Amino acid sequence: MAQVLEFKLPDLGEGLTEAEIVRWLVEVGDVVAVDQPVVEVETAKAMVEVPCPYGGVVTARYGEEGTELPVGAPLITVAVGERPTSGAGSAGAEGSGNVLVGYGTSEAPARRRRVRQGRPVSGASAAGSGEVNGQGAVPAAVNGQAGVSETEDGPVPVISPLVRRLARQNGLDLRELTGSGPDGLILRADVENALRAAARSGAAEPQTPVPQPTSTAPAPQPTATAAPGEIRTPLKGIRGAVADKLARSRREIPDATCWVDADATELMRARTAMNAAGGPKISLLALLARICTAALARFPELNSTVDAEAREVVRFDHVHLGFAAQTDRGLVVPVVRDAHARDAESLTAEFARLTEAGRTGTLTPAELTGGTFTLNNYGVFGVDGSTPIINHPEAAMLGVGRIVPKPWVHEGELAVRQVVQLSLTFDHRVCDGGTAGGFLRYVADCVEQPAVLLRTL
């Protein structure tokens, strides 16, 4: 006898509490295998394909593309075969149980409101009767409960707390809306349409920009113009997370920047010689990273963070090196774990892997967090210098400008050399200018004379 199992949005780690449905990978009626990805979601950290721990037939999907769901809200229900006597079996009734953090989550965060019985966005059966294999209606649990909120005047059918929050923030009474979803379910699109209609008629003004639901495009789409000549784009997903982190960095970190021009001619020659010797090609970023880790070994104060509550500087004995990468989805900072223990070849390979993952939107939350120092090569944009904003909660960031031919005094004579500007932004709480200047000068010395690195190898 078939059993209907509900799969909820699992805890994706790193303290994430919600995700936006970007693209469904299955339809109602599809047969799925254990651990098969069923939906692609975007969090504030990364794009993630979520695999289902059950194998069977998809009987319902919860949430349209563009809908934000909290952790613990249902994603799909799956009708699986009879439970085997031992093990997961081919039907997958037991499920894998080990795909993502938080599988089997049965409780929602306390901040979410109590709700009553509701229905899924997609019908629970092909006929739309709300029954699955004669077992009765499938509960439309939202946040581990049901999908209709309670008010003083009775239940209001809504799909998620995010829809209620959007209405509440804009002063919209949900009881006045007629939902376009199954059985009158109020969807996010219904709230947004009502707000736009109110804005046009002058009956109400939204207090915050109204985000537009997306389908398959991962990047935020512009909202309707709030006034002539205005186009508003919501700060959400990765873009929103970056905005929050940069703002927090400027609020909390008393940063300072120092910079120096360096003759990179010998570094470029050394790289050319290394690549001419055969084997995997070495990237310039990898050589700069190797210089950074050597400099941090000499000036460990910059490989740290500040615990403001304890009023302590926390110094790390490892270097998890972040590097800024611009992608179609915005700025991301993947992290190379234990960069201090890697050689140039290993660093080159890891930079390439993480950069490609950033371009395709497949970076995991773990690959985007935990950095202790960041390297920012903004020279790829054709600029010479910058004053980087520290990647909170780190204590420093090294910026590298473009390497270009410039007149330079070399061995007492004027010559054309390959010159680069290096800048270091640092948290003045962890060290004074002497330490920061010493770090930057050592980096510049290694750029100008790569043989200096041999002392630390």
TORGUDREN-100191 format. One record per residue: y, z, x of N, C-alpha, C in turn; residue in three letters. Coordinates in pm, whole numbers, plus 50000, padded with zeros to 5 digits. Last residue first. Example, Ala and Ser with C-alpha at 12.3 -4.5 7.8 and 13.67 -1.06 7.14 Angstrom:
# residues 2
497755070851285498945071451367500035078751290SER 494315078051319495505078051230496705078051320ALA 
# end
This chain:
# residues 457
528905020555983527635014555945526485020656022LEU 531365028856071530775036455960529415030955919THR 532125011556268532065025856302531345033856194ARG 532394987156151531164989556226531015004356262LEU 534924984656047533854989455959532584993056035LEU 536354972356243536584986556222535474992556136VAL 535864945556217535014952756312535204967856300ALA 537874935056057536614939155994535684947056087PRO 541004938956063540004939056172538684943956114GLN 542284936755818542834929555932541834928456047GLU 540694952755657540964939055615541444930855736VAL 540814976655799539524969955784539684955455741CYS 543554982355769542994980255902541654972955897ASP 543674986155490544394974955551543864971955691ALA 542155009755469541714997555400542364985355464VAL 543825026755617542465024055665541905011355600TYR 546075027155452546185021655586544815018255644ARG 545055039655225545495025755216545625019355353LEU 544465065355332543425057155270543835042455272PHE 547025073555416545945072155512544815063555460GLY 548385074655172548795064955273547725062755378GLY 546975095555051546975082354989547365071655091ALA 547615116255232546215112355210546145098255152THR 550415116755206549795114655336548355110055324GLY 551025122554940551235109054989550575106355123GLY 548345144554827549735141054854549815126954914ASP 545955147754557546355146654698547835143554707CYS 545635152854290544455154354376544815153554523VAL 548035148354162547485161954156546335163754255ARG 548665121954169549335130454268548835144854263HIS 546435097154156546815109154082547385119054183ASP 547525064354261546715076454273547295087854191PHE 547275030854344547845040254248546945052654247THR 547825009354602546995020754562547785029454465LEU 547664975254694548394986354631547424997154587SER 548094948954921547204959354870548054970454810LEU 548574914554959549214927354930548204936754867GLN 547634893155226547334899055095548124912055079VAL 547684862355409548244875655382547924880255241VAL 546724843655665546314846255527546684860755493GLN 549474829755861548264837755844547954839655695ARG 551204812156094550844811755952549494818855938VAL 553254830656330552134821856295551954821956143ALA 555164841056601555174837656459554074827556431LEU 553764864856831554304851656798554234849256647GLU 552504888756882553834886656937554454873256906GLY 550134887556736550084888456881551414884256944GLU 551874874356473550524877156521550514876356673HIS 553884876656205553924878656350552534883056396VAL 553714851055963553324864556004553404865556156TRP 554104832155666554514834355805554284849055843PRO 551074827855473552464832355486552814833355635LYS 548634817755241549234815555374550704819855374PRO 547224844355040547934831655053548484830255195VAL 545384861154812545454858854957546034844954978ILE 546664881754547546114869154597546284868354750ARG 546024917854559546704905654516546054893254573GLY 544334945554448544324935054550544994922554494VAL 544444980754405544754967554356544844957654470GLY 542505008954350543024999854453543234986154391LEU 543085039554191542675025654176543315017454287MET 542165073854116542835063554194542285049754160ALA 540825092053959542005096854029542735085954105ALA 539585088753615539495087653761540815091853825GLU 539185089553338539755101253406539645100753558PRO 541565062753349541295076753315539805078753287HIS 542375042353576541335042253473540895056553445ASN 545845039053631544575045353667543625045153548ILE 547425008453640547305020953565545915026553593ILE 548874992353932547784994653835547895008053764PRO 551324973553990551184988153995550134991953891THR 551004944354201551004951054071551014966054095SER 551284911454357551254925954352551274931354211GLY 550844883554334550804890254464550614905254453ASP 548784863254120549934872054143549734879554275VAL 546654848254025547714841554098548934850054123GLY 544564860953920545534855953823546714849453892PHE 543194870854133542594859254067543534853353963VAL 544494894054203544864881854272544284869354209GLY 543494916454096544364908554008544864895954078TYR 540994934254132541394922054203542214913254110ASN 540594967054154541194957454062541704945354141ASN 538294992654153538854981854235539334970854141LEU 538145027654093538185013954042538875004554141THR 535925055454083537025048554152536975034054106PHE 533935064353922534675074553997535865068754071THR 532525056853596533115052953723533865064553789GLY 531415061453346530925069153458531505065553592GLY 530845030053170531335043753182530805050153309THR 529605006453129531045006453118531655020353135LEU 526935008953123527475000653230528995000253230GLU 526505023452892526265030153020526855022353137ALA 526975004152692527925015152711527755022152846PRO 526234971652838525864983652763526914994452782THR 527304938352798527384950752873527014962552785LEU 527384914452665526124921852660526144934352748THR 529344894552660529444905752566528194914152558GLY 529464874952843528604872452727528624883852627THR 531114886453033531524873852969530724871152842ARG 529614908653113530914910553048531364898152975GLY 527454896353233527224904353112528524906853038ALA 528794885253450528184876453350527914883953221GLU 529494909153583530534899853537529994890553430THR 527004919953646527864926953551528984917953498LEU 526054900553830525304904053708526204910353603ARG 528014900554031527724888253956527014891453825ALA 527824926854126529084922054069528834909653982PHE 525194925854224525514934554110526834930654047GLU 525404907454435524484904854324524834913254201ALA 527264920554602527544907254548526694904354425THR 525864944154666527114944854590527454931454526LEU 523764933254817523474940354692524714941454604SER 525234922655033524394913954948524114920554814GLU 526454945255144527284934555088526484925454996ALA 524584974655034525164965855135525894954355065ASP 525025006854881524674992654874525304984954990ARG 525905032454856524585030654916524145016054919ALA 528295031654720528335036154859527005033854932HIS 527645026054460528145015054544528155018954691ALA 526315038754243525975041654384526405030354477ASP 526835013054004526315026254037525985027254186ARG 529574996853906528464995154000528025009154043VAL 530774991453584530625001153692529384998053775VAL 533324971653419531934975153448531854984053572PRO 535814971553230535644977053365534194981153383VAL 537584945653056536494955353065536374959853210VAL 539964931252847539704937152978538554947152968LEU 538654907052607539624916352662539194921752797GLY 536874888652536536984900052445537974910352497ARG 536804871052742537364866152615537574877552517ASP 537754892253024536814884352945537504879452818THR 538364904253344538974898853223537974889853153GLN 537494933853501537074920053473537694915653341ALA 537724957853755538344952053636537914937453621ALA 535114979253845535954967753883536454961053755PHE 534015011053969534395002253861535204990553915GLY 531515026154147532705017754162532925008854041LEU 530645056254216530335046854109531585038154094HIS 529775072954488530825063654445530235054254340VAL 529185108054531528705094354512529885085754468HIS 530175132954520529495129254645528885115354636ASP 533425140154384532085134654371531495131254508PHE 535365168454286535125157854383533665153354373ARG 537625179954065536175178054078535935166054169VAL 540035204054065539745190354106538255189354131VAL 540975224853789540185222453909540095207453937GLU 541645236853542542625235653650541905234453784ARG 540085236053323539705245753426540695246253540ALA 541495215853189541275228853124540925239553227GLU 541445194053366542715200353331542525214153270ALA 539835183553618539455191153499540675199353460ASP 540275152653764540905165553741540385171453611VAL 538135136454005538795137053876539375150953860THR 537525114154288537485126954216538085125254077SER 538145101754547536935099354468536665111854385ASN 540235111154692540535100754594539325096854510LEU 539135128854872539995134254767540255124054657GLU 537815115655076537075118454952537925124254841PRO 538355096255299539355102955217538745106155080PHE 536045086155415537035092655502538055100655423ARG 534785075555196534035085055279534975092655371ALA 536685057555112536485069655032535655080055107LEU 536335037655304537595045155301537455058055221ALA 533825028155233534015033955366535295042455370ALA 534395018454979533455029554991533565036155128THR 536214997655048536615008954963535695020854982CYS 534624979855193535754986355260536184998755181ILE 532944971754989532364978755105533454986055184ARG 534804958854829534134970754779533524978854892ALA 535434937354992536484947054959535874960054907LEU 532944924654987533474929655113534574939955090LEU 532784918254714531794927154773532284932854906ALA 534884900354687534944913154616533954923154674LEU 533924878754828535044886154883535154899854817LEU 530324876654841531614874954774532694883154843SER 527964858955025528654871755009530004869354946ILE 524994841654941526424841354971527044855054941LYS 521794847855087522694848154971524154848555015PRO 521114827555385520894838455291521864837955176GLY 523304817755661522174816455571521994828755484GLY 525604818455805524394823055873523144821855786ALA 527734812955652527194801755729525874805455796ALA 528414837655554527804828155461527204816055533ASN 529514849055785528364855355719527654845355628MET 531704831955831530624832755929529364838755867ALA 533274837555605532794823955628531614823955726THR 533814864755653533034860855535532464846855553ARG 535374862555883534114869955887533224866055769ALA 537574848855782536724842555883535364849355891ARG 538604868255611538154855555556537244848155655MET 539264887655802538284890755697537724877955637LEU 541224874655948539954877856013538874881455911GLU 543304872555752542734860655817541364863555876THR 544774891355620543364890255583542664878455653ALA 547134913355693546694900255740545184899155719ASP 548824930255428547824929955534547454915655567ALA 551334951455295550854937855321549874938155437ASP 550994979255075551164974155210550684959655214VAL 551995006954861551424993754888551744989355030TRP 551565032954619552035028454749551365015154779CYS 552375051454328551825039254387552435036854524THR 551315078554119552265072854215551585060854280ALA 550985097553813550545087853913551695083354003ASP 549955122253645551195119753721550875110453838PRO 548265116553349548145115853494549505113153558ILE 548725117053070548135128753136548175128553288GLU 549935093352979550375106252927549955117753018ARG 548575072953111550005074553137550525088053085ARG 546005077053002546235077853147547695080353177SER 546415072252732546065085752775546295087552925ARG 546945044952740547985054052692547695068352738ALA 544475035752831545675033552912546795043052870LEU 542785043752620542575048952755543815047252842LYS 543805029652399543755044352398543635050052539ASP 543405003152486544755008052456544805023352459ALA 540615002352505541435000452625542835005952603VAL 539945005652236539515015652334540335014752462ALA 541054982252125541554995352086541185006252184GLY 539434963252250540884962952269541504976452233ARG 536894970252153537194971952295538694972052320ILE 537904980551829536844976651921537254979352065GLY 541424974651772540114979751735539094975051838LYS 544394970151662543824975251787542504981951752LEU 545024940951467544584954951476544064958251615PRO 547954922751475546554922551516546084936851534THR 550364906051282549834918851329548344917651360ARG 553174887051303551724885951296551144898551357ILE 556294879051156555414888951216553954885051199GLU 557874861451013557934860951159557024870751230GLY 558294882450737558494869150794558634869750945PRO 555744907750745557124903550718557304889850780ALA 553074909050780553674919850702555114916350664ALA 550694883450760552014887350808552604898050717THR 547314894450786548364887150715549714892350761ALA 546064898451124546144901850983547204893050917THR 544024881051365545334885351314545294888551166PRO 540874895451461541644884351408542984889251356GLN 539204906451755539974909551635540804897651591PRO 536194889051857537554893251884538284896451754ALA 533724879451767533824893151811535244898051831PRO 532914861151484533834861651598534014876051642ALA 531414861851258530674860951384531594861951504THR 533454877551085532084873351057531324872951187SER 535704904651006535254893451087533844889751048THR 538314915650789536914915650828536574903150907PRO 541484925950911540714915850841539254916650883GLN 543304956450866542454947850947541654938150862PRO 546554962150789545254960750724544384951450806VAL 548654986250943548184972450934546794971950875PRO 549685013150720549165008350848548734993950833THR 550725016150471551285024350577550825019850714GLN 551544989950245550564996750330551255004350441PRO 553434994349959553484989850097552434997150178GLU 553524981849627553144992049724553234986049862ALA 554754962049479554334974249410553974985349506ALA 555404937949576556364948649600555984961649534GLY 553674917649566554394920549442555444931349460SER 552624917949824553324905949776554174908849654ARG 551434943149833552544940049925553334928049876ALA 549434940349644550504950049620551704947249709ALA 547844921349772548464917949644549624927349613ALA 547014936149992547844924150012548544920149884ARG 545544956149864546724959849944547634947849967LEU 543504941349750544404948949664545684952649739ALA 542224931349977542844922049881543844929149791ASN 541304955550087542284947550160542984937550068GLU 539464963549890540604972149922541704963949991VAL 537634942449903538314945349777539574953749802ASP 536644943950163537464932350127538234934849998ALA 535074966850144536294967250225537224955650188ARG 533964970149802533814966549942535144967550014LEU 532524987349547533814984249607533624982049756ILE 530114975249319530364982349445531684977749507LEU 529214964149082530584968849089530934976449215GLY 526604955749132526834966749038528234972749052ASP 527484942649449526454944749346526754957049262PRO 531094938449483529734939649531528754941449416GLY 533634939649395533014926349391531564926749439SER 535014965549187534324960949306533684947349287GLY 538134970949072536824966049026536134959849146THR 540304999349101539714986849151538404983749082LEU 541205023949032541865012648967541274999249008GLU 539955041949190539525041349049540145029648974ARG 541235041749432540025033749419539565032349273LEU 544535039449490543595046549404542385037749380ASP 546095039649805545485031549700544455039749623LEU 547445048150036547855053049906547285045149789GLY 546465041350279547465032250221547855036050079ASN 544575060250338545695058550431546815050050373GLN 542735055650129543505068050133544735066650222ARG 541615030950199542365032350074543275044650077ALA 540425037850441541425027250438542275028250312LEU 538615057450353539705061250444540805050750442ARG 536875042350196537665053050133538845056950221ARG 535815026350399536545020150288537425030550219VAL 534545045550550535625037850612536465030850506LEU 532455055450399533665063850414534825056250475PRO 531265027250201531235036150317532485044550321SER 531275014849948530205011650042530125021350158ILE 531655030149624532185024749749531045023049847VAL 532245038249299531265031249384531935024949506PRO 533075070349211533685057349242532735050049336VAL 532405094648954532035087349075532765074049087PRO 535115115548821533835108748818533585100748944GLY 537555127248863537365119948737536055112448734ASP 537475137949115537595147249003537315140348871GLU 534875118549276536255122849260536285132249141THR 532425109349510532775116649390534255120049390GLU 531115077249612531865089549636532195096149503SER 528015063949664529085064849565529815077949585VAL 525645061449826526805052949848527885053349745GLY 524095090749984524095079049900525425072049908ALA 523325099450318523375103750178523305091350091GLN 523505088850566522375097550543522365102950401GLY 525675071950538525835084250617524705093950591ASN 524335061250245525415058950338525695072150407VAL 521515049250091522075060650165523155055950260ALA 520565038149837521545031849926522235042750006ALA 517125038949768518395046249776519335039549875PRO 515605013649587515785018949721517085026349727VAL 513825018449283515035014649354515085021249491ALA 510225012949291511485018249239512655014449326GLY 507975000649381508155014649420509445020649369GLN 507424974049348507094983149239507324997749269GLY 508434962149576506994963149559506614973549453ASN 511384975949506510654970549619509174972949598VAL 514164970049292512864975749317512204968749434GLU 516474957149234516624970549288515284977149310GLY 516384931449150516134941449049516344955449100SER 516594908149295517814915949272517614926949173GLY 514494893449374514934891449236516184899249203ALA 514074902949626514494889049611515034886549472ALA 515564935949643514434926849630514954912849608SER 517904948849680516724954949739515494946349722ALA 520714928349774519774933449677518514938649741GLY 523074940450007522174929849967521124935749876SER 524174966549997525024954749979524194942849938VAL 522354991549801522664983949922523544971949892PRO 523805016949586522915005749612523314998749740ARG 523765052749527524375039549520523355028949550GLY 524265087649457523405075949464524175062949450GLN 527055103149631525925102849539525185089749549ARG 528425122749903528345111049817527115111649732VAL 530735141650092529505141350015529535129649918ARG 532275127550389532305133350255530955132350188ARG 532045137750733531915127550629531745133950492ARG 532035157350924533335152850874533215143150757ARG 529525162251023530005170550912531285165450851ALA 527515133051077528525142651121529155149751003PRO 524305133150909525545126650949526505137151000ALA 520855134250985522055140850939523275133550990GLU 518805120251091518705123750950519955130250896SER 517785095851309518885104751275518865107551126THR 515925078751403515445089451318516535099251281GLY 517375074151720516515069051615515995080851534TYR 518975083251932519315087051796518475080951687GLY 519065056652163519325070752137519545072751988VAL 516535031552119517905035952141518005050852114LEU 513655031052138514475019552173515915023652205VAL 511545046852060512125049052193513055037852235ASN 510195042051822510755055251845511455057151978GLY 508595022351710508545024551854509115038051891SER 506575028551412507755024251486507645027551633GLY 504645033651229505105044951308506395041351382GLU 504285008351127504735018851038505255030951114ALA 503484984451246504694990951296505185002151209GLY 501274969451209502284969351103503554976251144ALA 499684974051424500354961251418501434960951312SER 500205008051547499504997351479500314984751470GLY 500915032851642501875025551560501205014351486ALA 498305058051613499165048451682500075041251585GLY 495895059651347496405064551474497245053751538SER 495645049051092495145062551114495625068251245THR 498585031750969497305032451035496915046851064PRO 500015027350651500095034750776498715035650840ARG 500284994350524499695007650511499685014450647GLU 503354977650626501994978550572501524992850566GLY 506794981150517505744980050619504384981650552VAL 509884970050440508594972950377507504970450480ALA 512934983150544511804974550581510564979250507VAL 516444982450516515174988450476514074978250501THR 519204986550748518274978550668517164987550618ILE 521215006850797521394992950834520514983950747LEU 522815036850683521675027750682522085013650724PRO 524525058450917524545050350795523385040550799ALA 524355069151169523595075751063523635068450931GLY 527645061851265526295065051309525595073051199VAL 529455041951023529295053451111527845055051153PRO 530535007851027529615017950978529565029651075LEU 532684982450925532454993251020531575003850955GLU 532134947950861532174961550810531924971550922THR 531684923450968533054928250969533214942350918GLY 529184914450741529744912250874531244915550871GLU 528414941450512528714927550543529214926450687GLU 525884964850447527124961650517527264946950546GLY 522514965650472523644973750429524884970050511TYR 519794947650334520744949250443521954956950389ARG 516334949650240517764951450209518544952350339ALA 513834942750329514054943150184515514945150146THR 511984926550568513314931850539513554931150389VAL 508694935850637509564926550565510894933350534VAL 507794947450967507474944950827508434934850768GLY 508134974151195507724960351173507354958451028GLY 510764994651328509684992151235509364977251228TYR 512984998051485511745004251532510555001851440PRO 515114970951563514534979251457513204985151504CYS 517834969151795516474965951755515944975751651PRO 521024956451812520284968351770518884964351726VAL 523034945652068522024941351971521144953251940GLU 526454952352122525074957152134524204950652028VAL 529384951252309528604944652206527144948452228MET 531124982352392530454969752422529864963752295ALA 532875003752319532445001752457531914987852483LYS 533325006252055534505006852141534165004452287ALA 530924981751943531474995151951532744994652034THR 529524957951737530504960251842531004974551833GLU 526194945651682527324953951646528254955251766VAL 523804925651540524674926951657525904934651613GLU 520514931951421521944930951396522684932551528VAL 517894931951502518174928051364519654926251336VAL 515514927651759516914929351723517184924051582PRO 512344943451730513074930851721514524933551686GLN 510734965951731511724964651838512434951151838ASP 508194950151549508674962651607509584959551727VAL 509374921051371508404928151452509024941051504ALA 510014910051036510464914451167509344921851238VAL 510464884950803509464893750865509944897151005VAL 513004882850551512464879350682511424889650726ASP 514084893850325512874885950310512254881750442GLY 517404891250424516464897850333515274888550309VAL 517654880250770517994879350628517014887750548GLU 518974888851093517874887150999518434886150858VAL 521204893051235520214884551300519014882251210LEU 524634894951159523274898251119522314888151182TRP 527314904351360526454893251315525084898551279ARG 528934927251364529474914451407528644903051350VAL 529764957451232528754946951223529414933551257ILE 531004982451442531324971851347530224961351349GLU 530345017751457530245004151513530564994251402ALA 530805052251558530765041351461530695027951533GLU 530765070651760530485075551626530415064451522THR 529825076852096530295067351997529865071851858LEU 528985092252312529875098352214530395088952108GLY 527155077952461528525079152513529505084452408GLU 525025062752205525325069752329526815070352358GLY 524435052951962524455043352071524885049652203LEU 522405064651719523395069351814523345060151935ASP 521655038151480521335049051573522535053151656PRO 521815032651144522525029551268522315040951366LEU 518465035251008519885038451011520495034551144LYS 516055021550808516505022350947518005024150947PHE 513645032250581515065029550602515415031550750GLU 510685018150455511325026950551512775022550572LEU 508275016550214509625012150245510275022550335VAL 504945005750236505845017050241507215012050283GLN 502214991450056503404990250138504275002650127ALA 498815000050085500005000050000501245000050088MET 
# end
